[in-house]
Amino acid sequence: MAFSNSSLLSSCSAVHRFNPLLFTQRRRIRGITLSHWHFNRQRPRFFAGAVAAASDNGVFTSPEIAKSFDFSSEERIYNWWQSQGYFKPNFDRGSDPFVISMPPPNVTGSLHMGHAMFVTLEDIMVRYHRMKGRPTLWLPGTDHAGIATQLVVERMLASEGIKRVELGRDEFTNRVWEWKEKYGGTITNQIKRLGASCDWTREHFTLDEQLSRAVIEAFVRLHEKGLIYQGSYMVNWSPNLQTAVSDLEVEYSEEPGTLYYIKYRVAGGSRSDYLTIATTRPETLFGDTAVAVNPEDERYSMYIGRQAIVPMTFGRHVPIISDKYVDKDFGTGVLKISPGHDHNDYLLARKLGLPILNVMNKDGTLNEVAGLYCGLDRFEARKRLWKELEETGLAVKKEPHILRVPRSQRGGEIIEPLVSKQWFVTMEPLADKALKAVERGELTIMPERFEKIYNHWLSNIKDWCISRQLWWGHRIPVWYIEGKDCEEEYIVARRAEEALQKAREKYGQNVEIYQDPDVLDTWFSRHDILFFWVARMVMMGIEFTGTVPFSNVYLHGLIRDSQGRKMSKTLGNVIDPIDTIKEYGTDALRFTLALGTAGQDLNLSMERLTANKAFTNKLWNAGKFLLQNLPSLTDTSAWETLLTHKFHQEESLLCLPLPECWVVSKLHVLVDTVTTSYDKYFFGDVGREIYDFFWGDFADWYIEASKARLYHSEGQSVASISQAVLLYVFENILKMLHPFMPFVTEELWQALPSRKEALVVSCWPQTSLPRDANSIRRFENLQVLIRAIRNARAEYSVEPSKRISASIVANSEVIQYISKEKEVLALLSRLDLQNVHFTDSLPGDANQSVHLVAGESLEAYLPLADMVDISAEVQRLTKRLSKMQAEYNGLVARLNSPKFVEKAPEEIVRGVQEKAAEAKDKLTLTKNRLAFLKSTVSV
C-alpha cells in the first residue's frame, strides 16, 4: 500500500454494494509525476469563416444535420477526449489540485448500477473542478479481488477437470494472471462507457510491482512497531473457500430454521435432574466446555457449581456456571457454551478461563473430537445426531425458529465461526489518530450524520484479521525456520533474500526457511468503498504519511428499483447499465442517478429515465434552433454586431430589452446558485436547478419570446441582441450541465461557431455577474398575464390558430414596459397584434369580455365574441349542464344510501365522496360560465 502526503496511491476496492464512498482531497500532489499540457486560457470568440476544428475530424455531428443526439457517438467523443489528453492534470492555471482516488471494481466484475452511481458522482466532481481551473486527477485502478478471482479461475479449471491443488501454487497463479490479461479489462471498458474522465495513463492494478512493494513495506513497518501479531482467535471461516473472511464479507439473512431442545443430565443426580438447553446448532455440542444459567434464575440456582454430562460424548462432564450474559427468557434459559464455534461463547470463555474445543475441520466436516461423527459434514451430522438423541431419550422437542444466518458474500455458503491461527493488526492506536482527524476538522464526512457512525465504529474497533488462506494475492512477508515453532520463530522481511540473510545471522549458514502460505486480506492493499474501510484507509494514511489521505468523504445511498426494493437477481429487478445506455443514452442515465439526495437511497424507474432522455432531446432541439437562427459565418458585419454585446457589464445589461435582461439576469443568478451547490456537493440540487432554468425559463419562455425578434421584428439590431443572448445563455447552460451530461453537451458545444476549445476543458462561468431584480419582477408580471390569457383560451376551447383581441388595463408604469413587449405578448398569447390595446381604464366592451386579473396593477379583458360563438356556446353548456347535474345527483344518491355507506369498503366510499365534490365544483363553474354568457347576450 503506497501513500503520498496527499493521496492514497494504491488502487481502491471493488464496489461490493450500491453505496460507494467517494474519496476527494485537496492537497498538493507529491510523489507522482504529472504530465503537462497547455490550453489558451482566454475563451475564443467567433470569427467569420471559422469553424470548430473538432467538427471537421468526423467526431462530432451538428444538430443542423441530425434529428436527435446519436448515442453511438458517445464512444467516439470519449476516445477523442482521451486522445487529446484532456483527462490529465493541467497546471497552467496554477490552482490548488483536486484529486480523487477511485474505489475501483474487482477485476472479475461487470458493471452494475452501483458502479454507475459512483462513476457518475465522481466524474461530476472531476469535470466541475477541471473546468474551475484546478489541476485535476482522477486516479483509476482495478482490484485483484483475491477470493472472487480465485473462485472464478478454480471454476474454469474445474470445467476442464483440473483441481487447483493438482497444479500447485506457482502454476495456478500463472493461470490466474493469464485469465486477468484476457478478461480483466471488461469492467474498465464499461466504466469508460459511462464517461469516466480518469487519467488512464496512471491506471493501477493492486498486484502491480510498485503497489506490491508498498504493501510489503506497510506490513514490515507495522510489525516493527509491534502492531502486527500472530495468534489463534475466533474468525469467520468459509469452508468452501477454505479461508477466513472479513466481518464485512459476511451477510446476514433471516431464514427459517429449527430450535432443538436437548437434555443435559446433571452428574450425580437422579434421572429427573437434568437441564434442557435450546440450540440451533446441536452438532457443536461436542465442543461444549460449560453449561451456563443466569445467576438470578431461581429455576436452576441449585445446579450452579455442579457438573453436566454432555450428550453423546460417553459421559464427558462440563461445569454448570452462572453469568448475567445468559438470557433467561430465551429458550429454556440454559445456554450451552461452545467457545470454538460461537463468537459470544468465545468471548465468555476467554473472560472465564474456559477451555476451547474445536470440533470442525477446515472443510466443514466434524473432526476426531466428535468421536463417531468424525468425517461427517456439519449439516449431515446435525440430522444424524438429532435422530440418535431421539432414540436415547435425550431429545425433548424441536420447533420452527427464524435464524439470523451468516452467509459468505462471495459463495453464499453458511459461514462457520472457527478458532484459527491468523495474522492481526492492533487497531486501537491507529483508530485514535483517525478519530482526531475528524475532530480537528482535517477530514469532512458528507452527509454529516454519517460522522456518528464513523466515530462509533472507530471507538469500538476490534483488531483486524489480515491473513487469508488463498494463493492469489499479496503473500505475507513472513518466513519460518524449518524445525522451529512457527509462532515463536519467524522472520519478517521485504524479500526472500533478506529473510534468508537474517535467518543465517541468527541460526547459522545451514538454516532452511519457508514462507507463510497465506496472503493478505485484499483490503489491506486497497481502498474499499464500504464505509468502514474508508476509516481503515484514514488510519493507514495517517500512520504511513503523517497526514490524512483525503480531506472529504462523500457517501451516497443504495440504488433501488422503482418500488424501493434492493436490486437482486432473485427478485429479477436488476437493471443493467449498459442496456440502459443503449436505450436511453449515457447522459440520461447519469442525470437520473445524480438527482438523488446525498446519503439517501434512490429509486430508479424507467419513467425517470424516459423523462431525462426527453431532456437530452430538448437540449438538442434548443441547439438546433440556435444554430438555425445565428447569422451565416460569412456575414462578417452581422457577427461583428453580435459580438459587441457584453453581458458581464451592468450598464450593458440594463440596456437590454425586458425578455433579454430577464433571462440574462436569471442566468447570472443561476450560475451563482449552481456553483455554490457544486461546491457543497449538493448535486441533486444542481441538476434540478439547471433543469428548471433550461426547460422552464430558457426553452419554454425565452426561446419562444426570441421568435418575436427573429421572425417578426423589422429591426436587425433587435434580432442581433436576441441572437447574442441566445448564444450566451445556451453556452453557459452547456458549461454548467457538462459535468452531468458530458456527451450531448460536448456535441452541442462543438457545433457552435468557432469552438477552438473543448467543453471538457473550458472555463467555468464567471460568478457574481450583474442581474436586474426589477427586470426579473417585470417579466414575471408579463408571464402571469400570458398564462392567464392562455388559460382563458383553453377554458373556452379557442382554436390554437385563432388570434383574439385583448385590452390590457394597468397603471402608466406597467403599461410602459408591457407595451414595449407587445410583439412578445401577442406571440406567446396568440393575440391579434393589431388589436392589442393598452389603457389605464375599463374598455368599452368590458361587460362582454372575459376579465383576467394578473396582478394588483395588471388586468386583461378578452372580448367573448372573439373567442366563441356565444349562442352556440350557450346551447352546448346548457346540454352539458343537464348531463353534469344528472351525474352529480347519482353520486349524491349513493352517498345518501345507508346501505352503501355502511357496507361498501371505506376506500370505495371515499372515492365516491371525492368524485361528488369534484362534480359539484365543475357544476358550479359551468353554471357561472353559462350565466355569464347569457348576460352578455342580453347586453
C-alpha positions, 0 to 999 in steps of 0.5 A: 500500500503506497501513500503520498502526503496527499493521496492514497496511491494504491488502487481502491476496492471493488464496489461490493454494494450500491453505496460507494464512498467517494474519496476527494482531497485537496492537497498538493500532489507529491510523489507522482509525476504529472504530465503537462499540457497547455490550453489558451486560457482566454475563451475564443470568440467567433470569427467569420469563416471559422469553424470548430476544428473538432467538427471537421475530424468526423467526431462530432455531428451538428444538430443542423444535420441530425434529428436527435443526439446519436448515442453511438457517438458517445464512444467516439467523443470519449476516445477523442477526449482521451486522445487529446489528453484532456483527462490529465492534470493541467497546471497552467492555471496554477490552482490548488489540485483536486484529486480523487482516488477511485474505489475501483471494481474487482477485476472479475466484475461487470458493471452494475448500477452501483458502479454507475452511481459512483462513476457518475458522482465522481466524474461530476466532481472531476469535470466541475473542478477541471473546468474551475481551473484546478489541476485535476486527477482522477486516479483509476485502478482495478482490484485483484479481488483475491477470493472472487478471482480465485473462485472464478479461475478454480471454476474454469479449471474445474470445467476442464477437470483440473483441481487447483491443488493438482497444479500447485501454487506457482502454476495456478497463479500463472493461470490466474494472471493469464485469465486477468490479461484476457478478461480483466479489462471488461469492467474498465471498458464499461466504466469508460462507457459511462464517461469516466474522465480518469487519467488512464495513463496512471491506471493501477492494478493492486498486484502491480510491482510498485503497489506490491512493494508498498504493501510489503513495506506497510506490513514490515513497518507495522510489525516493527512497531509491534502492531502486527501479531500472530495468534489463534482467535475466533474468525469467520471461516468459509469452508468452501473457500477454505479461508477466513473472511472479513466481518464485512464479507459476511451477510446476514439473512433471516431464514427459517430454521429449527430450535432443538431442545436437548437434555443435559443430565446433571452428574450425580443426580437422579434421572429427573435432574437434568437441564434442557438447553435450546440450540440451533446448532446441536452438532457443536455440542461436542465442543461444549466446555460449560453449561451456563444459567443466569445467576438470578434464575431461581429455576436452576440456582441449585445446579450452579457449581455442579457438573453436566454430562454432555450428550453423546460424548460417553459421559464427558462432564462440563461445569454448570456456571452462572453469568448475567450474559445468559438470557433467561427468557430465551429458550429454556434459559440454559445456554450451552457454551461452545467457545470454538464455534460461537463468537459470544461463547468465545468471548465468555470463555476467554473472560472465564478461563474456559477451555476451547474445543474445536470440533470442525475441520477446515472443510466443514466436516466434524473432526476426531473430537466428535468421536463417531461423527468424525468425517461427517459434514456439519449439516449431515451430522446435525440430522444424524445426531438429532435422530440418535438423541431421539432414540436415547431419550435425550431429545425433548422437542424441536420447533420452527425458529427464524435464524439470523444466518451468516452467509459468505458474500462471495459463495453464499455458503453458511459461514462457520465461526472457527478458532484459527491461527491468523495474522492481526493488526492492533487497531486501537492506536491507529483508530485514535489518530483517525478519530482526531482527524475528524475532530480537528476538522482535517477530514469532512464526512458528507452527509454529516450524520454519517460522522456518528457512525464513523466515530462509533465504529472507530471507538469500538474497533476490534483488531483486524484479521489480515491473513487469508488462506488463498494463493492469489494475492499479496503473500505475507512477508513472513518466513519460518525456520524449518524445525522451529515453532512457527509462532515463536520463530519467524522472520519478517522481511521485504524479500526472500533474500533478506529473510534468508540473510537474517535467518543465517545471522541468527541460526547459522549458514545451514538454516532452511526457511519457508514462507507463510502460505497465506496472503493478505486480506485484499483490503489491506492493499486497497481502498474499499468503498464500504464505509468502514474501510474508508476509516481503515484507509484514514488510519493507514494514511495517517500512520504511513504519511503523517497526514490524512489521505483525503480531506472529504468523504462523500457517501451516497445511498443504495440504488433501488428499483422503482418500488424501493426494493434492493436490486437482486437477481432473485427478485429479477429487478436488476437493471443493467447499465449498459442496456440502459445506455443503449436505450436511453443514452449515457447522459440520461442515465447519469442525470437520473442517478445524480438527482438523488439526495446525498446519503439517501437511497434512490429509486430508479424507474424507467419513467425517470429515465424516459423523462431525462432522455426527453431532456437530452432531446430538448437540449438538442432541439434548443441547439438546433434552433440556435444554430438555425437562427445565428447569422451565416459565418460569412456575414462578417458585419452581422457577427461583428454586431453580435459580438459587441454585446457584453453581458458581464457589464451592468450598464450593458445589461440594463440596456437590454430589452425586458425578455433579454435582461430577464433571462440574462439576469436569471442566468447570472443568478443561476450560475451563482446558485449552481456553483455554490451547490457544486461546491457543497456537493449538493448535486441533486440540487444542481441538476434540478436547478439547471433543469428548471432554468433550461426547460422552464425559463430558457426553452419554454419562455425565452426561446419562444419570446426570441421568435418575436425578434427573429421572425417578426421584428423589422429591426436587425439590431433587435434580432442581433441582441436576441441572437447574442443572448441566445448564444450566451445563455445556451453556452453557459447552460452547456458549461454548467450541465457538462459535468452531468451530461458530458456527451450531448453537451460536448456535441452541442458545444462543438457545433457552435461557431468557432469552438477552438476549445473543448467543453471538457476543458473550458472555463467555468462561468464567471460568478457574481455577474450583474442581474436586474431584480426589477427586470426579473419582477417585470417579466414575471408580471408579463408571464402571469398575464400570458398564462392567464390569457392562455388559460382563458383560451383553453377554458373556452376551447379557442382554436390554437390558430385563432388570434383574439383581441385583448385590452390590457388595463394597468397603471402608466408604469406597467403599461410602459414596459408591457407595451414595449413587449407587445410583439412578445405578448401577442406571440406567446398569447396568440393575440391579434397584434393589431388589436392589442390595446393598452389603457389605464381604464375599463374598455368599452366592451368590458361587460362582454369580455372575459376579465383576467386579473394578473396582478394588483396593477395588471388586468386583461379583458378578452372580448367573448365574441372573439373567442366563441360563438356565444349562442352556440356556446350557450346551447352546448353548456346548457346540454352539458349542464343537464348531463353534469347535474344528472351525474352529480345527483347519482353520486349524491344518491349513493352517498345518501344510501345507508346501505352503501355507506355502511357496507361498501369498503371505506376506500370505495366510499371515499372515492365516491365522496371525492368524485361528488365534490369534484362534480359539484365544483365543475357544476358550479363553474359551468353554471357561472360560465353559462350565466355569464354568457347569457348576460352578455347576450342580453347586453 
